[in-house]
Amino acid sequence: MKKSKFLWLFSFMLVLSLFLAACGNKEEGTKTTDKEKEKEDPKTTEEVAAPDEDQVLNIIQTAEIPTMDTSLATDAVSFEVLNNVGEGLYRLNEENVAIPAISDGEPTISEDGLVYTFKIRNANWSDGSPITANDFEYAWKRAMNPATASEYGPYMMNGVLKNATAISEGKEDFNELGVKALDEKTLEVTLEKPIPYFLSLMSFGTYYPLKEEFVKAQGDNYAKNSESLLYNGPFTLTNWDGTGLTWKLVKNDQYWDKDTVKLTEVNYDVIKEISTAVNLYTQGDKDKVALSGDFALQYADDPETQVEADTAVYWFKFNQERLGKKSPLANINIREAISKAFNKEDLTSVVLANGSFPANFMIPKDFSFDADGNDFRDVNGDMSTFNVEEAQAAWEKGLAELGLKDLSLEILGGDSDTAKKMDEYLKNQLETNLPGLKISLKEVPFSVRLDLDTNQDYDIQVAGWGPDYQDPFSFLSLWETKGGNNQMSYSNPEYDQLLKDINGSLALDPEKRWEAMAKAEKIIVEQDHAIAPIYQRGKLLLVKPYVKGIIAHPFGGDYSFKWAYIEGKK
């Protein structure tokens, strides 16, 4: 989705009831970021936010909103907006801990850890109607209804909610999903098996409620613009026509915790050129902007610069079957050659220059820790590193196996300034280090790229992934055979079995589960070269000193504005 940021520690050794009791507090072993240290100031937003200041935030996004339908959203832009205009049973708080939101306190749990019973707090939709347990049942079943064609419904619910996998395989009707409204304020959720990270899932956009009556009344027009939506989060969305380059968040007076919300407006403009974004910032028209490349170097020492680490990892996706036709990228040696043929250090330090750093891995650093506080990243270390000699040897072998002397491939990427500069660099590196390779670049808007990905109409794609919940499985599950996010025809039976074991027989055995996840990562990155990791994202930002309290999240929607406020602007 997707953040230095560290995740609070999940201890799989705890039984689920004890796990729930600890959710509202930092556990021993949690790493504290500079941002979190700032939050240790005992002052609340009510005490520091000056009431006579305009509580308006003006920010920039680099891509349009592809969709505001929680069942259909799959991208970072959509989930960021959804995180601020919607809310699930749980929400990530200022310390990035999932705490009860629409759930009225913590759920009760059956002794076997399979049945969760939530009470729904007294809260309203933006039209003033009450939020009910049926709103959750309807939304979750809608996401699993084949007619909806949701990618994230099966991705987030398979192997988690009872019967979800069987529904995806056409063996059960979607109405058999393990969620049921017992009455207006009681929701019963039945799991397929105990899930250690289940409550963090409840903060994710796919699990937000939907008002059935409203969605059905809208019909095909539902979520096509800001007027065809209902909201239950801190803000409502306005001035969005479904495709535009500008939109606004307005404080939601129906929100159950509206007294916490200080901002009255958040104004978004899509700006893809960094030079334009920086000019708007220096002129005072925008309050926050991300930097990269020359601008990152130029403003590196500016007092308004902030460095924000992130848990998103970017890689090449190698499509092995384009539009139903076998691709040269089905050859493992071709994939290995490309994986090792570009200098990641120069890319991150010179081209991006925004705090990002080389990734020779899939699971990010500073993301997941075992019960002793050890970073998952330390298990496998670096894999598939830059090595021209090894790349060229694999390249020659691959071409010989294909009976070719040269090869032309297309890289699909974004149309922002940063994306274009990065793709040009990668093109140059690959063509220089792999004789006979010709790269063409296809740079398109984000929504177009999502469609091309879904249809598998690409050769190589620069793609990124921010975790959806606090566990390495959020990354590993991407490449399951025929999985909703595996839009590149990758398949490995050994890998698939590991995925089943990780959230099956090993679910409550933390040590063996850890080992299985490490083995699965090694298969993807080092054995099969199914993807080629490029970098772990960092963000270099210019932020006005009067902007306070924006919370950056390590998974799910990137930012929350619920606690943000303006102080000292006048």
PyMOL commands that set and color helices and strands:
alter all, ss='L'
color gray80, all
select helices_A, chain A and resi 16-21+34-38+45-48+76-85+133-144+146-148+152-157+164-168+174-176+198-201+205-207+212-221+226-228+258-260+274-282+293-298+328-330+332-339+344-352+377-380+388-402+417-433+446-454+473-479+493-502+510-527
alter helices_A, ss='H'
color red, helices_A
select strands_A, chain A and resi 56-61+90-92+98-100+108-109+115-119+179-183+186-190+235-238+246-251+265-270+288-291+305-318+321-322+325-326+357-358+407-413+437-443+460-465+531-543+547-548+551-552+559-560+565-566
alter strands_A, ss='S'
color yellow, strands_A
deselect
rebuild
show_as cartoon
